[in-house]
Amino acid sequence: MKKRKKKELKTETLITDESYAIHKSKGNGTVRRQVWCDNKGIVTRYSLTYVNHAHFSRDNGRVLGYDNAHGYHHRHYMGEVESVTFNNFYEIEERFQSEFEVIHEKITKK
């Protein structure tokens, strides 16, 4: 009789779900960060978004976003979606933060 290998279940856990409201006097909007990891601590899913309905009304107000939904890594910017090269989550997170800072600075100068 052959021994069956136990099938390893792929589980993931939401480890971060943070949302920061930006006061209207500081440009308005919300920044949200969601990150899921597997049982080994590897990021399996992520969603980084900057939503500002006062600045952009389409795409549910998403001005900027990075995620890996729908089976690929991509960037949302003002209604446009493009694939992005993924080396690791931390590079994506840094890229999002840098782009957000530039966009937010332009918005607050208006």
C-alpha distances in whole Angstrom, upper triangle without the diagonal:
4,7,9,13,15,18,21,24,27,30,33,36,40,42,45,47,51,54,57,60,63,67,69,71,69,68,66,62,59,56,52,49,46,43,39,37,33,31,32,36,36,38,37,39,43,46,50,53,57,58,62,63,67,66,63,63,60,57,57,59,57,59,56,52,49,46,42,42,41,39,42,44,48,51,53,57,60,58,56,53,52,48,48,47,44,44,43,44,47,49,49,50,53,54,54,56,58,59,59,62,64,64,65,67,69,68,70,73,74
4,6,9,12,15,18,21,24,27,30,33,37,39,42,44,48,51,54,57,60,64,66,68,66,65,62,59,55,53,49,46,43,40,36,33,30,28,29,33,33,35,33,36,40,43,46,50,53,55,59,60,63,63,60,60,57,53,54,56,54,56,53,49,46,42,39,39,38,35,38,40,44,48,50,54,56,54,53,49,48,45,45,43,41,40,39,40,43,45,45,46,49,50,50,52,55,55,56,58,60,60,61,64,65,65,67,70,71
4,6,9,12,15,18,21,24,27,30,34,35,39,41,45,48,51,54,57,61,63,65,63,62,60,56,53,50,46,43,40,37,33,30,27,25,26,29,30,32,30,34,37,41,44,47,51,52,56,58,61,60,58,58,55,51,52,54,51,53,50,47,44,40,37,37,36,34,36,39,42,45,48,52,54,52,51,48,46,43,43,41,38,38,37,38,41,43,43,44,46,48,48,50,52,53,53,56,58,58,58,61,63,63,64,67,68
4,6,9,12,15,18,21,24,27,31,32,36,38,42,45,48,51,54,57,60,62,60,58,56,53,49,47,43,40,37,34,30,27,24,22,23,27,27,29,27,30,34,37,41,44,47,49,53,54,57,57,54,54,52,48,48,50,48,50,47,43,40,37,33,33,33,30,33,35,39,42,44,48,51,49,48,44,43,40,40,38,36,35,34,35,38,40,40,41,44,45,45,47,49,50,50,53,55,54,55,58,60,59,61,64,65
4,6,9,12,15,18,21,24,28,29,33,35,39,42,45,48,51,54,57,59,56,55,53,50,46,44,40,37,34,30,27,24,20,19,20,23,23,26,24,27,31,34,37,41,44,46,50,51,55,54,52,52,49,45,46,48,45,47,44,40,37,34,31,30,30,28,30,32,36,39,42,45,48,46,45,41,40,37,37,35,32,32,31,31,34,36,36,37,40,41,41,43,46,46,47,49,51,51,52,55,56,56,58,61,62
4,6,9,12,15,18,21,25,26,30,32,36,39,42,45,48,51,54,56,54,53,51,47,44,41,37,34,31,28,24,21,18,16,17,21,21,24,22,25,28,32,35,38,42,43,47,49,52,52,49,49,47,43,43,45,43,45,42,38,35,32,29,28,28,26,29,31,34,37,40,43,46,44,43,40,39,36,36,34,31,31,29,30,32,35,34,35,38,39,39,41,44,44,44,47,49,49,50,53,54,54,55,58,59
4,6,9,12,16,19,22,24,27,29,33,36,40,43,45,49,51,54,51,50,48,44,41,38,34,32,28,25,21,19,15,14,16,19,19,21,19,22,25,29,32,35,39,40,44,45,49,48,46,46,43,40,40,42,39,41,39,35,32,28,25,25,25,23,25,27,31,34,36,40,43,41,40,36,35,32,32,31,28,28,27,27,30,32,32,32,36,37,36,38,41,41,42,44,46,46,47,50,51,51,52,55,56
4,6,9,12,16,19,21,24,26,30,33,36,39,42,46,48,50,48,47,45,41,38,35,31,28,25,22,18,16,12,11,12,15,16,18,16,19,22,26,29,32,36,37,41,43,46,46,44,43,41,37,37,39,37,39,36,32,29,26,23,23,23,21,23,25,29,32,34,37,40,39,38,34,33,30,30,29,26,25,24,24,27,29,28,29,32,33,33,35,38,38,38,41,43,43,44,47,48,48,49,52,53
4,6,10,13,16,18,22,23,27,30,33,36,39,43,45,48,45,44,42,38,35,32,29,26,22,19,15,14,10,10,12,15,15,16,14,16,20,23,26,29,33,34,38,40,43,43,41,40,38,34,34,36,34,36,33,30,27,23,21,20,21,19,22,23,27,29,31,35,38,36,35,32,32,29,29,28,25,25,23,23,25,28,27,27,31,32,31,33,36,36,36,39,41,41,41,44,46,45,47,50,51
4,7,10,14,16,19,20,24,27,30,33,36,40,42,44,42,41,38,35,31,29,25,22,19,16,12,10,7,8,10,12,12,12,10,13,16,19,23,26,30,31,35,37,40,39,37,37,35,31,31,33,30,32,30,26,23,20,17,17,18,16,18,20,23,26,28,31,34,33,32,28,28,25,25,24,21,21,19,19,22,24,23,24,27,28,28,30,32,33,33,35,38,37,38,41,42,42,43,46,47
4,7,10,12,16,17,21,24,28,31,33,37,39,42,39,38,36,32,29,26,23,20,16,14,10,8,6,6,10,11,11,11,10,12,15,18,21,24,28,29,33,35,38,38,36,36,34,30,29,31,29,31,28,25,22,19,17,16,18,17,19,20,23,25,27,31,33,32,31,28,28,26,25,25,22,22,19,18,21,24,23,23,26,27,26,28,31,31,31,34,36,36,36,39,41,40,41,44,45
4,7,9,12,14,17,20,24,27,30,33,36,38,36,35,32,29,25,23,19,16,13,10,6,5,4,6,9,9,9,9,7,9,11,14,18,21,24,26,29,31,35,34,33,33,31,27,27,28,26,28,25,21,19,16,14,14,17,16,17,18,20,23,24,28,30,29,29,26,26,24,23,23,19,20,17,15,18,21,20,19,23,24,23,24,28,28,27,30,33,32,32,35,37,36,38,41,42
4,6,9,11,14,18,21,24,27,31,33,36,33,33,30,27,23,21,17,14,11,8,5,5,6,8,11,9,10,9,9,10,11,14,17,19,23,24,28,30,33,33,32,32,30,27,26,27,25,27,24,21,19,16,16,16,18,18,19,19,21,23,24,27,30,29,29,26,27,25,24,24,21,21,18,16,18,21,20,18,22,24,22,23,27,27,26,29,31,31,31,34,36,35,36,39,40
4,6,7,11,14,17,21,24,27,29,32,29,29,27,23,19,17,13,11,7,6,4,7,9,11,13,11,12,10,10,9,9,11,14,16,19,21,24,26,29,29,28,28,27,24,23,24,21,24,21,18,17,14,14,15,18,18,19,18,20,21,22,25,27,26,27,24,25,24,23,23,20,21,18,15,16,20,18,16,20,21,19,20,24,24,23,25,28,28,27,30,32,31,32,35,36
4,7,10,13,16,20,23,26,29,31,28,28,26,23,19,17,13,10,8,6,6,7,10,11,12,10,11,9,11,10,10,12,14,16,19,21,25,27,30,30,29,30,29,26,24,25,23,24,22,19,17,15,16,17,20,20,21,19,21,22,23,25,28,28,28,26,26,25,23,23,20,20,17,14,15,18,17,15,18,20,19,19,23,24,22,24,27,27,26,29,31,31,31,35,36
4,6,10,13,16,19,22,25,27,25,24,22,19,16,13,10,7,5,5,7,9,13,15,16,12,13,11,12,11,9,10,11,13,16,18,21,24,26,26,26,27,26,23,22,22,20,21,19,16,15,14,16,16,20,20,20,19,20,20,21,23,25,25,26,24,25,24,22,23,20,20,17,13,14,17,16,13,16,18,16,16,20,21,19,21,24,24,23,26,28,27,27,31,32
4,7,10,13,17,20,22,25,22,22,20,17,13,11,7,6,4,7,9,12,15,18,19,16,16,13,14,12,10,9,10,12,14,15,18,21,23,24,23,24,23,21,19,19,17,19,17,15,15,14,16,16,20,21,21,19,19,19,19,21,23,23,24,23,24,24,23,24,21,22,19,15,16,19,17,14,17,19,16,16,20,20,18,20,23,22,21,24,26,25,26,29,30
4,7,10,13,16,19,21,19,19,17,14,10,8,6,5,7,9,12,15,19,21,22,18,19,16,17,15,12,11,10,11,12,13,16,19,21,21,22,22,23,20,18,18,16,18,16,14,15,15,18,18,22,23,23,20,20,19,19,20,22,23,24,23,24,24,23,25,22,23,20,16,16,19,17,14,16,18,15,14,18,18,16,18,21,20,18,21,24,22,22,26,27
4,7,10,13,16,18,16,16,13,10,7,6,4,6,9,12,15,18,22,24,25,22,22,19,20,17,14,11,10,9,10,11,13,16,18,18,19,19,20,18,16,15,14,15,14,14,15,16,19,19,22,24,24,21,20,19,18,19,20,21,23,22,24,25,24,25,24,25,22,18,18,20,18,15,17,18,15,14,18,17,14,16,19,18,16,19,21,19,20,23,24
4,6,10,13,15,12,13,11,8,5,5,6,9,12,15,18,21,25,27,28,24,24,21,23,20,16,14,12,11,10,10,12,15,16,17,18,19,21,19,17,15,14,15,15,15,16,18,21,22,25,27,26,23,22,20,19,19,20,22,24,23,25,26,25,27,25,26,24,20,19,21,19,16,17,18,15,13,16,17,13,14,17,16,14,16,19,17,16,20,21
4,6,9,11,10,10,7,6,4,7,9,12,15,18,22,25,28,31,32,28,28,25,26,23,19,16,14,12,10,10,10,12,13,15,16,17,19,18,16,14,14,14,15,16,18,20,23,24,27,29,28,25,24,21,20,19,19,21,24,24,26,27,27,29,28,29,27,23,23,24,21,18,20,20,17,15,18,18,14,15,17,16,13,16,18,15,15,18,19
4,6,8,6,7,5,5,6,8,11,14,17,21,24,27,31,33,34,30,30,27,28,25,21,18,15,13,10,10,9,12,12,13,15,17,19,19,17,14,14,14,15,16,19,21,25,25,29,31,29,26,24,21,20,19,18,21,23,24,26,28,27,29,28,30,28,24,23,24,22,19,19,20,16,15,17,16,12,13,15,13,10,12,14,12,11,15,16
4,5,5,7,5,7,9,11,15,18,21,24,28,31,34,37,37,34,34,30,32,28,25,22,19,16,13,13,11,13,12,14,16,18,21,21,19,16,17,16,18,20,23,25,28,29,32,34,33,30,28,25,23,21,21,23,26,27,29,31,30,33,32,34,31,28,27,28,25,23,23,23,20,18,20,19,15,15,17,16,12,14,15,13,11,14,15
4,5,5,4,8,10,13,17,20,23,27,30,33,37,39,40,37,36,33,34,30,27,23,21,18,14,13,10,11,10,11,15,16,19,20,18,15,16,16,18,20,24,26,30,30,33,35,34,31,28,25,23,21,20,22,25,27,29,32,31,34,33,35,33,30,29,29,27,25,25,24,21,20,21,20,16,16,17,15,12,14,14,11,10,13,13
4,6,7,10,13,16,19,22,26,29,32,35,39,42,42,38,38,35,36,33,29,26,23,20,16,16,13,15,12,13,17,19,22,23,21,18,19,18,20,22,26,28,32,33,36,38,36,33,31,27,25,23,22,25,27,29,31,33,33,35,35,36,35,31,30,30,28,26,25,25,22,20,21,20,17,16,17,16,12,13,14,11,8,11,11
4,6,9,11,13,17,19,23,26,30,33,36,39,39,35,35,32,33,30,26,23,20,17,14,14,12,14,12,13,16,18,21,22,20,17,17,16,17,20,23,25,29,30,33,35,33,30,28,24,22,20,20,23,25,27,29,30,29,32,32,33,31,28,27,27,25,22,22,22,19,17,17,17,14,12,14,12,9,9,11,9,6,10,11
4,7,10,12,16,19,22,25,29,32,36,38,39,35,34,31,32,29,25,22,18,15,12,11,9,11,9,9,12,15,18,19,17,14,14,13,14,17,21,23,27,28,31,33,31,28,25,22,20,17,16,19,22,24,26,28,27,30,30,32,30,27,26,26,24,21,21,20,17,16,17,15,12,12,12,10,7,8,9,6,5,9,9
4,7,10,13,17,20,23,27,30,34,37,37,34,33,29,30,27,23,20,17,14,10,9,6,9,7,9,11,13,16,17,15,11,12,12,14,16,20,22,26,26,29,31,30,27,24,21,19,17,16,19,21,23,25,27,27,30,30,31,30,26,26,26,23,21,21,21,18,16,18,16,13,13,15,12,9,12,12,9,9,12,12
4,7,10,14,17,20,23,27,30,33,34,30,30,26,27,23,20,16,14,10,7,5,4,7,8,9,10,12,14,14,12,9,9,9,11,13,16,19,22,22,25,28,26,24,21,18,16,15,14,16,19,20,23,25,24,27,27,29,27,24,23,24,21,19,20,19,15,15,17,15,11,13,15,12,10,13,14,10,11,15,15
4,6,10,13,17,20,23,27,30,30,27,26,23,23,20,17,13,11,8,6,5,6,9,11,12,12,14,15,14,12,10,9,10,11,12,14,16,20,20,23,25,24,22,20,17,15,15,15,17,19,20,22,23,23,25,25,26,24,21,21,21,19,16,18,18,14,13,16,15,11,13,15,13,11,14,16,13,14,18,18
4,7,10,13,17,20,24,27,27,24,23,19,20,17,14,10,8,6,5,6,9,12,14,14,14,16,17,15,13,11,10,10,9,9,12,14,17,18,21,23,22,19,17,15,14,14,15,17,18,18,20,21,20,22,21,23,21,17,17,18,15,12,14,14,11,10,13,12,9,11,14,12,11,14,16,14,15,19,19
4,7,10,14,17,20,23,24,21,20,16,17,14,11,8,6,5,7,8,11,14,17,17,16,17,18,15,13,13,11,12,11,9,11,12,15,15,19,20,20,17,16,15,14,15,16,17,19,18,20,20,19,21,20,22,19,15,16,17,14,12,14,15,11,11,15,14,12,14,17,15,14,18,19,18,19,22,23
4,7,10,13,17,20,20,17,16,13,14,11,8,6,5,7,9,11,15,18,20,20,19,20,20,17,16,16,13,14,12,10,10,10,13,14,18,19,18,15,15,14,14,16,18,19,20,18,19,19,18,19,17,19,16,12,12,14,12,9,12,13,10,11,14,15,12,15,18,17,16,20,22,20,21,25,26
4,7,10,14,17,18,15,14,11,11,8,6,5,6,9,12,14,17,20,23,22,21,22,21,18,17,17,15,17,14,11,11,9,11,12,16,17,16,15,15,15,16,18,20,20,21,19,20,19,18,19,17,18,15,12,13,15,13,11,14,16,13,14,17,18,16,19,21,20,20,23,25,24,25,28,29
4,7,10,13,14,11,10,7,8,6,4,7,8,12,15,17,21,23,26,26,25,25,24,21,20,21,18,19,17,13,11,10,11,12,16,16,15,14,15,16,17,20,22,22,23,20,20,19,18,18,15,16,13,9,11,14,12,10,14,16,14,15,18,19,18,20,23,23,22,26,27,27,28,31,32
4,7,10,11,9,8,6,6,5,6,9,12,15,18,20,24,26,29,29,28,28,27,23,22,23,21,22,20,16,14,11,11,12,15,15,15,14,17,18,20,23,25,25,25,22,22,20,19,19,16,17,14,11,13,16,14,14,17,19,17,18,22,22,21,24,27,26,26,29,31,30,32,35,36
4,7,8,5,5,4,5,7,9,12,15,18,22,24,28,30,33,32,31,32,30,27,26,27,24,26,23,19,16,14,13,14,17,16,16,16,18,20,22,25,28,28,27,24,24,22,20,20,16,16,13,11,13,16,15,15,18,20,19,20,23,24,24,26,29,29,29,32,34,33,34,37,39
4,5,5,5,7,6,9,12,15,18,22,25,27,31,33,36,36,34,34,33,29,29,30,27,29,26,22,19,16,15,16,18,16,17,17,21,23,25,28,31,30,30,27,26,23,22,21,18,17,15,13,16,19,18,18,21,23,22,24,27,28,27,30,32,32,32,35,37,37,38,41,42
4,6,7,10,10,13,15,19,21,25,28,30,34,36,39,39,37,38,36,33,32,33,31,32,29,26,23,20,19,20,22,20,21,21,24,26,29,32,35,34,33,30,30,27,26,24,21,20,17,16,18,21,21,21,24,26,25,27,30,31,30,32,35,35,35,38,40,40,41,44,45
4,6,9,10,14,16,19,22,25,29,31,35,37,40,39,38,39,37,34,34,34,31,32,29,26,23,20,19,20,22,20,21,21,24,26,29,32,35,34,34,30,29,26,25,23,19,18,15,15,16,19,20,20,22,24,25,26,28,30,30,32,34,35,35,37,40,40,41,43,45
4,6,9,12,13,17,18,22,25,28,32,34,37,36,35,36,35,31,31,31,28,29,26,23,20,18,17,19,21,20,20,19,22,24,26,29,32,32,31,28,27,25,23,21,17,16,13,12,13,17,17,16,19,21,21,22,25,26,26,28,31,31,31,34,36,36,37,40,42
4,6,9,11,15,17,20,24,27,30,33,36,34,33,34,33,29,29,30,26,27,24,21,17,15,14,16,19,16,16,16,19,21,23,26,30,29,28,25,24,21,19,18,14,13,10,9,11,14,14,14,17,19,19,20,23,24,25,27,29,29,30,33,34,35,36,39,40
4,6,7,11,13,17,20,23,27,29,32,31,29,30,29,25,25,26,23,24,20,17,14,12,11,13,16,14,14,13,15,17,20,23,26,26,25,22,21,18,16,16,12,12,9,7,10,12,12,12,15,16,16,18,20,21,21,24,26,26,27,29,31,31,33,35,37
4,7,11,14,17,21,23,27,29,32,31,29,30,28,24,24,25,22,24,20,17,14,11,9,10,13,11,11,11,14,17,19,22,25,25,24,20,20,17,16,16,12,13,11,9,12,15,13,14,17,18,17,20,22,23,23,25,28,27,28,31,32,32,34,37,38
4,7,10,14,17,19,23,25,28,27,25,26,24,20,20,21,18,20,17,13,11,7,6,7,11,10,10,10,12,14,16,19,22,21,21,18,17,15,15,15,12,14,11,9,12,14,12,12,16,16,15,18,20,20,20,23,25,24,25,28,30,29,31,34,35
4,7,10,14,16,20,22,25,24,22,23,22,18,18,19,15,17,14,10,8,5,6,8,12,12,11,9,11,12,13,16,19,19,19,16,16,15,14,15,12,14,11,8,11,12,10,9,13,14,12,14,17,17,16,19,22,21,21,25,26,25,27,30,31
4,6,10,12,16,18,21,20,19,19,18,15,14,15,12,13,11,7,6,4,7,8,12,13,12,10,10,10,11,14,16,16,16,14,15,14,14,15,14,16,14,10,12,14,10,10,13,13,10,13,16,15,14,17,19,18,18,22,23,22,24,27,28
4,7,10,14,16,19,18,17,18,17,14,14,14,10,11,8,5,5,6,10,11,15,16,14,12,11,9,10,12,14,15,15,14,15,15,14,16,14,16,14,11,12,12,9,8,11,10,7,9,12,12,10,13,16,15,15,18,19,19,20,23,24
4,6,10,13,15,14,13,14,14,11,11,10,7,8,6,4,7,8,12,13,16,18,16,14,12,10,9,10,11,13,14,13,15,16,15,18,17,19,18,14,15,15,12,10,13,12,8,10,13,11,9,12,14,12,13,16,17,16,18,21,21
4,7,10,12,11,11,12,13,11,11,8,6,6,5,6,9,12,16,16,19,21,20,17,15,12,10,10,10,12,14,14,16,18,17,20,20,22,20,17,17,17,14,12,14,13,9,10,12,10,7,10,12,10,9,13,14,12,14,17,18
4,6,9,9,8,9,10,9,8,5,4,6,7,8,12,14,18,17,20,22,21,19,16,14,11,11,10,12,14,15,18,20,20,23,23,25,24,20,21,21,18,16,18,17,13,14,16,13,10,13,15,12,11,15,15,12,14,18,17
4,5,5,6,8,10,10,9,5,6,6,9,12,15,18,21,21,23,26,24,22,19,16,13,12,10,12,15,17,20,22,23,26,26,28,27,24,24,24,21,19,20,19,15,15,17,14,12,14,14,11,10,13,13,10,12,15,14
4,5,5,5,8,9,7,4,8,8,12,14,18,20,23,22,24,27,26,24,21,18,15,13,11,12,16,18,21,24,25,28,28,31,30,27,27,27,24,22,24,22,19,19,21,18,15,17,18,14,13,16,15,12,14,17,15
4,6,7,10,13,11,8,10,10,14,16,20,22,26,26,28,30,29,27,24,20,17,15,12,14,18,20,23,26,27,30,31,33,32,29,29,29,26,24,25,23,20,20,21,18,16,17,17,13,12,15,14,10,12,14,12
4,7,10,12,11,8,9,8,11,14,18,21,24,24,26,29,27,25,21,18,15,12,9,12,15,18,20,23,24,27,28,31,30,27,27,26,23,22,23,21,18,18,18,15,13,15,14,10,10,13,11,8,11,13,11
4,6,8,8,5,7,6,10,13,16,19,22,22,23,26,24,22,19,16,12,10,7,9,12,15,18,21,22,26,26,29,29,26,27,26,22,22,23,20,17,19,19,16,14,16,16,12,13,15,13,11,14,16,14
4,7,6,5,8,9,12,14,18,20,23,22,23,26,25,23,20,17,14,12,9,9,13,16,19,22,24,27,28,31,31,28,29,28,25,24,25,23,20,21,22,19,17,20,19,16,16,19,17,14,17,19,17
4,5,5,7,9,12,13,16,18,20,19,20,23,22,21,18,15,11,11,8,6,10,13,16,20,21,25,26,29,29,26,28,27,23,23,25,23,20,21,22,19,18,21,20,17,18,21,19,17,20,22,20
4,5,6,8,10,11,13,14,17,15,16,19,18,18,15,13,9,9,8,6,9,10,14,17,19,22,23,26,26,23,25,24,21,21,23,20,17,20,21,18,17,20,20,17,18,21,20,18,21,23,22
4,6,9,11,11,14,15,18,16,18,21,20,19,17,15,11,12,10,9,13,14,17,20,21,25,25,28,27,24,25,25,22,21,23,22,18,20,22,19,17,20,21,17,18,21,20,18,21,23,22
4,6,9,11,14,16,19,18,20,23,22,20,17,15,11,10,8,9,12,14,17,20,21,24,25,28,27,24,25,24,21,20,22,20,16,18,19,16,14,17,18,14,14,18,17,14,17,19,18
4,6,7,10,12,16,15,17,20,18,17,14,11,8,7,7,8,10,11,14,17,17,21,21,24,23,20,21,21,17,16,18,16,13,15,16,13,12,15,15,12,13,17,16,14,17,20,19
4,7,11,13,17,17,19,21,19,17,14,10,7,6,5,7,10,11,14,16,17,20,21,23,23,20,21,20,16,16,17,15,11,13,14,11,9,12,12,9,10,13,12,11,14,16,16
4,7,10,14,15,17,19,17,14,11,7,5,5,7,9,9,10,12,14,13,17,17,20,19,16,17,16,12,12,13,11,8,10,11,8,7,11,11,9,10,14,13,13,16,18,18
4,7,10,11,14,16,14,11,8,6,5,7,9,10,10,9,11,12,12,15,14,17,16,13,15,14,10,10,12,10,7,10,12,10,9,13,14,12,13,17,17,16,19,21,22
4,7,9,12,13,11,7,6,5,6,9,12,12,12,9,10,10,9,11,11,14,13,10,12,11,7,8,11,9,7,10,12,11,11,15,16,15,16,19,20,20,22,24,25
4,6,9,10,8,6,6,7,8,12,15,14,13,11,11,10,10,12,11,13,12,10,12,13,9,10,13,12,10,13,16,15,15,18,19,18,20,23,23,23,25,28,28
4,7,6,5,4,6,9,11,15,18,16,15,12,11,10,10,11,10,13,12,10,13,14,11,12,16,15,13,17,19,18,18,22,23,22,23,26,27,27,29,32,32
4,5,6,7,8,11,12,15,18,16,15,12,13,11,12,14,13,16,15,14,17,17,14,15,19,18,16,19,22,20,20,24,25,23,25,28,28,28,30,33,33
4,6,8,9,12,13,17,19,17,16,12,13,11,13,15,15,18,18,17,20,20,17,19,22,20,19,22,24,23,23,27,27,26,27,31,31,30,33,35,35
4,7,10,13,15,19,21,19,17,14,13,11,12,13,12,15,15,15,19,19,16,18,21,20,19,23,24,23,24,27,28,27,29,32,32,32,35,37,37
4,6,10,13,16,19,17,15,11,10,7,8,10,9,13,13,13,16,16,13,16,18,17,16,20,21,20,21,25,25,24,26,29,29,29,32,34,35
4,7,10,14,17,16,14,10,9,6,6,7,7,10,11,10,13,12,9,12,15,13,13,16,18,17,18,21,22,21,23,26,26,26,29,31,32
4,7,10,13,12,10,7,5,4,5,8,9,13,13,12,15,13,10,12,15,12,11,15,16,14,16,19,19,18,20,23,23,23,26,28,28
4,7,10,10,8,6,5,6,6,10,11,14,14,13,15,13,10,11,13,10,9,13,13,11,12,16,16,14,17,20,19,20,23,24,25
4,7,6,6,5,7,9,10,14,15,18,18,16,18,16,13,14,15,13,10,14,15,12,12,16,15,13,16,19,18,17,21,23,22
4,6,5,7,9,12,12,16,17,20,20,18,19,18,14,15,16,13,11,13,14,10,10,14,13,10,13,16,15,14,18,19,19
4,6,9,11,15,16,19,21,24,24,22,23,21,18,18,19,16,14,16,16,13,12,15,14,11,13,16,14,13,17,18,17
4,7,10,14,16,19,21,24,24,22,24,22,19,20,21,18,16,19,19,15,15,19,18,15,17,20,18,17,21,22,21
4,7,10,13,16,18,22,22,21,23,21,17,19,20,17,15,18,18,15,16,19,18,15,18,21,19,19,22,24,23
4,7,10,13,15,19,19,18,20,18,15,17,19,15,14,18,18,15,16,20,19,17,19,22,21,21,24,26,25
4,6,10,12,16,17,17,19,17,14,16,18,14,14,18,18,15,17,20,19,18,21,23,22,23,26,27,27
4,7,9,13,14,15,17,15,12,15,17,14,14,18,18,16,18,21,21,20,23,25,25,25,28,30,30
4,6,10,11,12,14,11,9,12,13,11,12,15,15,14,16,19,19,19,22,24,24,25,27,29,30
4,7,9,11,13,10,9,13,14,11,13,16,16,16,18,21,21,21,24,26,26,27,30,31,32
4,6,7,10,8,7,11,12,11,13,16,16,16,18,21,21,22,24,26,27,28,30,32,33
4,7,9,7,8,11,12,12,14,16,17,18,20,22,23,24,26,27,29,30,32,33,35
4,6,6,7,9,10,11,13,15,16,17,19,21,22,23,25,27,28,29,31,33,34
4,5,5,6,9,10,11,12,14,15,16,18,20,21,22,24,26,27,28,30,32
4,5,5,6,9,10,10,12,14,15,17,19,20,21,23,25,26,27,29,31
4,5,5,6,9,10,11,12,14,15,17,18,20,21,23,24,26,28,30
4,5,5,6,9,10,11,12,14,16,16,18,20,21,22,24,26,28
4,5,5,6,9,10,10,12,15,15,16,18,20,21,22,24,26
4,5,5,6,9,10,11,13,14,15,17,19,20,21,23,25
4,5,5,6,8,10,11,12,14,16,17,18,20,22,24
4,6,5,6,9,10,10,12,14,15,16,18,20,22
4,6,5,6,9,10,10,12,14,15,16,18,20
4,5,5,7,9,10,11,13,15,16,17,19
4,5,5,6,8,10,11,12,14,16,17
4,5,5,6,8,10,10,12,14,16
4,6,5,6,9,10,10,12,15
4,6,5,6,9,10,11,13
4,5,5,6,9,10,11
4,5,5,6,9,10
4,5,5,6,9
4,6,5,7
4,6,6
4,5
4
